[in-house]
Amino acid sequence: MLHTPVLAEAIVEWLRVKPEGTYVDATVGTGGHALGILQRLTAGRFVGMDRDPQALAIARGRLKQFERQVTLVHTDFSKIADVVDDLKLPKLDGVIADLGVSSLELDTPERGFSFRWGGPLDMRMNPDYPFVAEEIVNHWPETQLADVLYKFGEEHESRKIARAIVRARPIRDTEHLATVVAGARKARGRQRLHPATKTFLALRIAVNRELEELGQFLSRTPATLSSGARWAILSYHSLEDRMVKRAFQELARTGDFTILTRKVVQASEEEVRSNPRARSAKLRVIEKHGWNPEEEKEKRKAS
């Protein structure tokens, strides 16, 4: 089953796609958001980046009708400036990044992202990475494990959970881990989230260095944008959203950018009903403006 893109129509509208523009989806996944952009391009160009080769293979087939305009690159989204340089792209008219985990990853037990069934303690978005969740779960010291759960999962019972995990070692698979975590947490009536949700989130973030990658993406993308370009980011948990919010605020203070989404854009009740993973999504959009002397030089050279 293909991943259902979150806020797909809203993102295309916010990007205000120019038919001859150049656009980058830094986390293209299986191509859901890409379709909406490509349907509005004529002579424009689209570049999709992703660190998951399985997702890229699906995107390549899904976007085949637009193959003349599409370039897909297997790389981390933090490498956006390198990709722009390597492909000799002009300044970009729009960039999007969906920071969520795709259905392809969550619904494939062999990837180890979900606690809903037994799978290996893997959690790598890029299978070429040498580091897996098993290393943290079964080998890291208790205090270091607790710190990861607290820092990346905002898990307030991190020490108790870490202690339970260490005592239960070796943890065999994701199902075993979820059972150990659930047994360690206090039951507080009816819970909306599975007791292991924050633990799995923390491990996934640590394995894939997600916050470090996001920090680099936020610092490197502005230099790739043209005047009038729009940059849209979908986040799904508070750590990511805070980083995006602060980065956009800092850019706005320079006078070269305007935040377009004073309030975050969220999915409608109707979209959440049809795609429950949209529930926690927050969309922020910023626009670059002002005269750019470097762009003027490029235009003069081109003419």
PyMOL commands that set and color helices and strands:
alter all, ss='L'
color gray80, all
select helices_A, chain A and resi 8-15+32-38+53-62+64-66+77-86+103-106+109-111+133-139+142-153+158-168+174-184+197-208+210-220+222-224+238-253+269-274+276-278+293-302
alter helices_A, ss='H'
color red, helices_A
select strands_A, chain A and resi 22-25+45-50+70-74+92-98+225-235+257-259+282-288
alter strands_A, ss='S'
color yellow, strands_A
deselect
rebuild
show_as cartoon
